[in-house]
């Protein structure tokens, strides 16, 4: 009996301990699940709905531990850049991901506002994208973004009118003049060629294509040599001047932006138009007078030129230097630039892919039959100078090029002054 009491005592102690432990567990508040990480991304208002509908939902379904919050910005791209810049200058940007126009990359990278992604993205991953888009994602040889959507200037032309007149598509600027004037003489069109001539960012975007076609250059990013006062640049300006002087282009072309040219061309009044890919779907809408009558090609060159080039546009995603969630941000970027995500985005929203294989994807081509031709345009893309001072350099070129095109200054005087001012800008940056 005494032995039994001895054994019961430890058992009673153990039972009491178990009851207490269970009580502690039952009475303790439940441990909360780890809250998902939220990544913020600022973009223009028109882009928010297609992103939320086609990208965000799919991403969050696959990565429930990460939330992607799209912050709606203004409609105008330059105001969006100002918002990003202000946030960075304040020292602690609320945005983890940075949605960048290609011309912002050097400025943001040089200012130290972006994480360097060179060691995070493999060469194999980069090989899937258009080489021009990859180059536009770098600054000083380092990678700062991944291209999520491409864009490139292109030449639209009335293939029906050329075929009816027995004319081949143009290969040179001189061909544009000759064919345009021939169609004008036949009263087939009112104007031969429409382009963006207003003093805004669209002006240098248009001009770098003509400049490339005349073997010229704006700023060499490797050496910072300025080519605006070279003979090739003067010839490029003289071509544009001649389109107005000879009546090939409307007198008001120096006030035109993309939509001005698009409306004229789509109404059937012009033979050729320089514009971006967005116009294609509008040209082929059911109510378009030129539906099925338009073709596209890369911008041409001069007879003396050795290469042609279409201005590279497009957007890419980088990571803010101040973000505390680099790993999650990289996960998001890889998903948003993946083949599956881009394909879904393209089919629903009509944007141009940055992944090369999607230009010839059967499902994509069934919806957008011009994409195989568009790949040739993207492959011929030319970059606006990827320099940290691009915004200031663009402002200089816009002012003096506009002065030359509106006959306020001669081409030679305007470009001499533009070149000198650009050189002073770059010299001051060197310090």
Order of alpha helices (4+ residues) and beta strands (2+ residues): alpha-beta-alpha-alpha-beta-alpha-beta-alpha-alpha-alpha-beta-beta-beta-beta-alpha-alpha-beta-alpha-alpha-alpha-beta-alpha-beta-beta-alpha-alpha-alpha-alpha-beta-alpha-alpha
